[in-house]
Amino acid sequence: MVDYQPFLSVHVPDDSVEVVQNSYSSPIDGDRSPVIRRRSVKEILIVFSGLLMVALLVAIIGGKEPNFHADTNGSLASSRPRPEILRPAVSRGVSEGVSEKTNRLNSAGDNVQEFPWNNSMLSWQRTAYHFQPENNWMNDPNGPLFYKGWYHFFYQFNPNGAVWGDIVWGHAVSTDLIHWIHLPLAMIADQWYDINGVWSGSATIVSDDKVVMLYTGLTNESVQVQNLAYPADPSDPLLIKWVKYSGNPVLFPPSGIDSQDFRDPTTAWLTSEKKWRIIIGSKVNETGISFVYDTEDFKTYKPLKGVLHGVPGTGMWECVDFFPVSLIENVGLDTSENGLGLKHVVKASLDEDRHDYYAFGTYDERSGKWVPDHPEIDVGIGLRYDYGIFYASKTFYDQAKKRRVLWGWISESDSESADMKKGWASLQSIPRTLLFDNKTGTHLLQWPVEETESLRLSSKEFDKVLVKPGSVVPLDVGTATQLDIIAEFELDEKALEEVYESNEEFSCSSSGGAAQRGALGPFGILVLADDSRSEQTPVYFYVSKGSDGYLKTFFCTDQSRSSVATDVNKQIYGSFVPVIQDEKLSVRILVDHSIVESFAQGGRTCITSRVYPTKAIYGAARVFLFNNATETNVTASLKIWQMNSAFIHPYQNENHIDSSIKLSNNLVISILFFFLLFFFL
């Protein structure tokens, strides 16, 4: 069925959202008196033993499953929480010299009334195949590497709650970057040089049996220093235990640099002189910079004169990254590669706006300098990894599959209050491979690692679906909360030729979203939509024809109607995407409950969104094609897969297994005791 009025405004009254409650009514009428009778001792024992068995089972189950709906007092969140006025959260970061990690709900600072989230809604938000801890807060990815058959992932973690603070290093391992086992905490804040936080860092594989980790610690006087750690047992493929170097810190802030502006050392690369080289992010006034250091043993360091690179007006550079990309092969390169046939990427996470920027350039090893290929799109003023929610990213070289893999922190964009009720906050992106885009010469191509496809289940194909101007076409794909969508779009050639040239200035964020109609757009896919489309998240293209006659294409995600909830961010994200002649417009979309990752034109432009629908959840989520252009038909071809859930398990050490066995044995003994008691009575 085709709807020819897809974006009529839908009025949603305050009481239109059904709040599911756990309500139980008694089968006995209120005016009916209960029958009182004497119970035998045998019956009482039966009832008592049954209740005890149920209690023991509940205790065991409760001890194994994390509770994602506990509030700050440890009780279950009510299905009808009392509304409260949310005020902008106090920053937990800038004053301490690190990016503000608390949620910025409303940039205008207005008071926002809390939406009455219930457990069903909050449970649905937890993802099925994106990495996240069992509970609590997570932010930056740290020290990813492949070692002795295992992918290792470390991350900034608060073991004490669902807000930023008390930061230590979480640790998980995988054989395929999809299914994970959580390991014990790798490093905790237990020394004077990191007592206020074990902050971000990077791993370097020095040899087959030697790994070192450099990380930033916040001292007892809130000074950012760099520290060294290494595995207690390098032969352990899981790298469970880590030792901090007794001579820490190994680096202090340079003279003239603020004590809170010196952090996040990179993976080291080997120079032609067989020295290891790293960079560390900082700033001078409002110029973002990266210092360069050489070392032979990771304990003593020699600073190079000047900086690798700096860009005025970009502010503090954190989570800096530096790596080569091949210009001639579709493979990743080891961080130490240098020479012909490659370019070097410099990336910085800007503390000012919490976005990740990158640029290509030429690296001179002798001077330790890097020069951008295109100064007009230099680091911090040009291209971004992702135009949605994606920050503090980190790459590593996967020597097993010869690829460069990118991780990125995906924060929440709901309220901090909601995060505390569900008991967790933040995700990691699906790991992405990075390649140089030879067609543009200016962009990276980002694409989900190939292992993501192992989660694909059944699929449906839709070939050459005609979507007329101003229409919406439903796509029957069944459950629509875990999907992998690949789509191509074609516009009418005649319309492209005949549409008038204009001086229209289009911007995804300020041009009215998917409801704003133009001659050649917007058109695309509505994900996480309910039947009435009162909730929907459009992922779409918009094509404009300039006064020079050339077409310019934009790729956007519109969150403005993603939820009827009042306490979530509803920005419109996006940017220009280069489209080479004779290319079809193409997009891949990964939908996983509250996260939507979109990759346009093979990954030239990417957008990650966090959405929090209240109706378009579970079996009520739908997918639609839409065309809100006024002058062109759109022909769409799609293949849509249902996606399986990843297995992300807690680590079970011997003590944990022993205690589980003891608990199970006690349960069996209790059951036998009460069975015998019942039998003899």
Secondary structure, 3 states (H helix, E strand, C coil): CCECCCCCCCCCCCCCCCCCCCCCCCCCCCCCCCCCCCCCHHHHHHHHHHHHHHHHHHHHHHHHCCCCCECCCCCECCCCCCCCEECCCCCCCHHHCCCCCCCCCCCCCCCEECCCCCHHHHHHHCCCCCCCCCCEEEEEEEEEEEECCEEEEEEEEECCCCCCCCCEEEEEEECCCCCEEEEEEEECCCCCCCCCCEEEEEEEEEECCEEEEEEEEECCCCCEEEEEEEECCCCCCCCCCEEECCCCCCECCCCCCCCCCEECCCCCEECCCCCEEEEEEEEECCEEEEEEEEECCCCCEEECCCCCEEEECCCCEEEEEEEEEECCCCCECCCCCCCCCEEEEEEEEECCCCEEEEEEEEEECCCCEEEECCHHHCCCCCEECCCCCCEEEEEEEECCCCEEEEEEEECCCCCHHHHHHHCEECEECCCEEEEECCCCCCCEEEEECHHHHHHEEEEEEEEEEEECCCEEEEECCCCCCEEEEEEEEEECHHHHHHCCCCCCCCCCCCCCHHHCCECEEEEEEEEEECCCCCCCEEEEEEEEECCCCCEEEEEEEECCCCCCCCCCCCCEEEEECCCCCCCCEEEEEEEECCEEEEEECCCCEEEEEECCCCCCCHHHCEEEEEECCCCCCEEEEEEEEEECCCCEECCCCHHHHHHHHHHHHHHHHHHHHHHHHHHHC
